[in-house]
Amino acid sequence: MFLGLWLILSGSKRIINAHSRHFLALSVLFLLPLCFSATVYPSVIRLLSDHSAAPDSVSLLRSGREYDPRAATSETVILLSIAYTVVATVFNLLAIGSITYSVFQGFYGRPVKLLSAIKSGLASFFPLLATLIPVQIIMFWILAILGLLAFVLIRGFQFIGLEINFSSPYFLALCAVLAIVFVAIVIKLYVNWILVWVIVVVESKWGFTPLKRSKSLIKGMRGVSLSIILFFVLIESVLIWSSSMASATQQIGGSDTTRWRNACFIIQTAIASAFLTLLSLYNIAANTVMYMYCKAIQGELAFEIAEEFAREYVSLPFDDGKVPHFVTVNYNV
């Protein structure tokens, strides 16, 4: 499993290094805004919660209403969350479309152009969105079923005379068990769906079809799929968590200590955004390389490989000083 992960990451690194300036441009255009917003969003929410500004007292007297800072903050947080979700979805889908196309072209040693990649990102946006919606619907129904199960269990406990409240250890234990079950189901699904977004971009399929296609294509590679998911999710979660923890030290004021803490927070946010951008780039590239290896293992690339890799070594348009790239695929009959 870990050997397969290393091979996938090595193949991704080789392609990215071969077109370093191209992938840098795509990362700056699409991934950097996405990752920066992900690292800053928790800090903004915390600041809104801690420093809710009250309206003018004269306006309050004229309106005859009492100001509730918690209600005002809640409305702002909801609007900000909606805006963040929309922006994150748009940049994420554009990044997937353009980077997947570029990695797919680079895998075969074909020319990789920035304009073509951006056009691919725009052309794949609505098919990706049309596939994201069914995925989210499935996640919603899984969560709804687990919520209904929790409601039935709580009613059952109450029926037999066991008191259940939100602070009860039984309620907390039930929530923990259901959360573990939900995470396990989601991981299981995403192990089978890791190739969905690549299929949408490369094969021009959308909706539920890429979900079925990915499940059939991933056979024999589920262990590698799981290792890829865990590798990137764990590291990205640590980066986002560290940014959230760093936001706790941010303060408003003019003292030297406050300025120093805020400066450290800005530096930490910039570093976390850069690393998160790099990880996101490798994540998309790894999924695309994984798709190619899965097709090879399923025997779907026999004619393509014979045509593209007619020579023993195929030189990609690498930067100066890079070594040639070659791919070896073994078929067991």
N, C-alpha and C positions, 0 to 999 in steps of 0.2 A: 504493500500500500504506500509506504513512504518512498520506496524506490520509484513508483509511478508518479508520485507527487514531484519528486526531484526531476524526473525526465520532463514532465509538463512544464515546470518552472524554468528549466534549462532551455527548452525550446522557445518559451515565451521571451526569455531574456535575449536569446540569439536574434530573434526577429526584431525586438525593440531596439537593440543595439545597432542592427543593420540600418534602421531608419530613425535614428535618435532624434534628429531635428523635426521630423514629421510628427512623431508621437509627442514630442515636447509641445509642439504647436497645438495639437488636439487636446492635450492635457490642460494647457493654459486656457483654451477656449471653453471647454466643457467641464472638465473634472475639477479644476481649481476653484471655480465659483461654488460648485456643489460641495466640495470638501470644506471650504472656508465657512460656508453657511452652517454646515453640520457641526463644526467646532465652536462657532460663535453663538449659535442658537440657544444652547443651555444657559450661557452667560446673560444673554438678553432677557430671557424669561426670568432669571433670578433677579436681575436689576429691576424689572418691572414689578416683581412681587415685593421687593424691599423698598422701592422708592416710587410709590404711586403718588402722583402730584394731585393736589386738591384744586378744584376750580375756585374762581373768584367768589368771595363771601357775599358780595352784593348780588351776584347772579343767583346764588342760592336763596337769598332773602326774597328776591323778586319771583322766583319760581315756586317758592313755598315748599321746596323739597329738601330733604336731608341728604347730604352727600355720603355715599357709601363707597369708600375707596376699594373695597374688595370686589364690588360689582363692576366698577370701572376697570379695574385691573383684569378681571376675568374676561370682559369683552375684548380688551386689547390683546390678551393672550390667545383667545380663540381666533381673532382676525389674523394675528401674526402666525399662528400655527397653520391656518389655511393657506396664507401666502407662502410660507416656507414649504409646505407640501407641494403646492403647484410649481414653484420654482425648482425644487429638488427633482420632481418628476420630469419636468421638461429637460433640464440639463442632463439628468441620468439617461434618459432615452436617447438624446442626441449623442451622448458619449458612447453608449452601447452601439448605436448604428454606425457611427464613423470609425470607431476603433476596431470593432469586429470586422468591418469591411477591409480595413487596412491590414490587419493581422492575417486575414484570409488570403489577401493578395500577396503579402510578404511571404507566407508559408510556401507558395509556389514560385517565389522569386520573380513575380510580376512587378511592373512599375507601380509605385505607390505615390499618388499625388494628393496634395492637400485638398484641392478643389473637388476632386472626385470623392474623397472621403466625406467632405461636408455635404455634398449632394446625396450621398448614400445615407448619411445621418438624417437628413430632411425627408428623404423618400421612405425611410424605414420608421419614421416617427409614429405615424398613425397605425401601421400594422403592429408595432410594439405596444402602443397604447391599447389597441384592440385585444391584445393578448394579456396585457397586465390586468385589465378589468376582470376577465374570468378567473385569473389567479386570485385576485383580491376577493371575489365573490366566494370562491371555495374556502379561503381563509376565514371569511366572515361566518359562513355556515358552520364550519368546524368550531369556531369560538361560540356561536350561538347554541350549538348542540351541547357543548360542555357546560355553558351557563345554565341551560335548561336542566341538565343532569344535576348540577349543583343545587338548583332550586328544589328539585324533587327530593334529593337526599336530605336537605335541610328540613323540608316539610315532613319527611319520614321520621327524622330524629325528633322533631317537635311532637309528632303524633304519638311516639312511644314515651313521651314525657321528659326528653332530654332537652334542656334549655340551650339554645344556640343564639349567640349574639356576635357582633362584629369583633369584639375583643376576646371571644372565647378561644381557647387553644384548639378546640375541635374545629371551629370555623377556619382558623389559620392553617391547620393541618390539611383540611379539605382543599383550601385554595392552593396550597403548595403542591398537593398531589395532582390537581387538575392543571396547574401551570406546567408541571413536569410532563404530563401527558400531552398537553398542547405543543410544547416545544419538541417532544419526540416525534409527534405526527408531522409537524412542520419540517423538521430535519429530514424525515423519511421522504416527504414529498419533494423537497428541494434536491435531495440526492438524485431522484429520478428526473427532475426538471432542470438540471444544471445546464443543459444544452438548448433550452427553449429559446433564449434570446438570440443565440447564434443561428438557430434554424430559421427564425423569423427573418433575419437579415440576409442569410446566404441562400436559403431555399424559397424565400418570398411566401411563406406560409404564416397564417395568423389565426387567432382564436384558440379553440381547443385542440386543433390539429397539431401544433408544435408540442403540446403536452404529451400527446400519445406518441408522437414521433421520437421525442427525447427519451421517453420511458423504454421504448424498444431498442433505441440506439445505444443506451447506456449499459445494456446487459454485459456482464463480465468486467465492468469498470466501476461498479458502485463503491468499492472500497477506495479507489482513487478519488471519486467524486466526493465522498465523505471527507477525505483528508483535505481536499482543496477548500471545501466549505468551512471546515473547522479552522484551518490555517488562517484564512483571511478574516473570518468573523472574529476570532479571538484577538488577533492583532489590532484590527480596526476598532473593536470594542474597547481595548485598553487605551488607544489613542483618544477616543472620544471621552472615555471616563476620566483620563488625566486632564483633558481640557475642562471638563465639568468641575473637577476638584480645584483646578487653578482659578476658575472663576470665583470660587468662594473667598479668595484672598483679595479680589478686586474691590476697591473702595472709592468713594467719592470724597474729594477734599483736596486741600492744597499743601498738606504737610509733606516733608521729604520722604517719610516712610510710605505714605500713600502713593506718591509718585513712583517710588522704587518698586512697589508691589504691582502697580499698573504696568510699568515698563516690563517687568518680568512676565506678566500675563500676556502682553502683546507679543513678546518674543516666543513664549511657549505656544501661543496660538498659531503663529506663523510657522514654527517648526512642525507642529502637529498637522497643520493643513498640508504642508509640503509632503510629509511622509504618507498622509492619508491619500493624497493625490497619486503618489507613486504606487501605493498598494492597490488602489482602484484600477489604475492602468494595468498592472500585472494581473489583477483578478479577471478583467475582461479578456486580456490576451490569453490567460491560462484556459478559460472556458472555450475560446476559439480553437486553441491547439488541442484541447481535450476532444473537441468535436471531430477534428481531423483524425486523431488516433482512433477514436471509436469507429469512425467510418472505415478505417483501414482494417481494424480487427473484425468488423462485420463483413469484410470482403467487398465493400462498396467502392473502394478506390483502386481496384485492380487496373482498370483501363486508364483512369486519370493519372495514376502514378507512373504507369508505363509510358504515358505520353509526356508528362511533365518532367520526370526524372529519367530520361532516356540515357543520360550519362551517369557514371558512378558518382560524380560530384556535380552539383549544380551551384554555381556561384550566384549569390544574390547581390544586388547593388549595395554592398556594404560601404560604410565610410572607409576612408583610407586606413590601412593597418589592420582591418578585420580579417579573420580567417574565413575560408569558404564554408558554406552550410551544406550539410548533406543529411538525408533522411533514409533510414533503413527500415523496411517493413517486412516482417516474416509472416508467412501464411502457413498454418498447419492444416493439412488436408487429411 
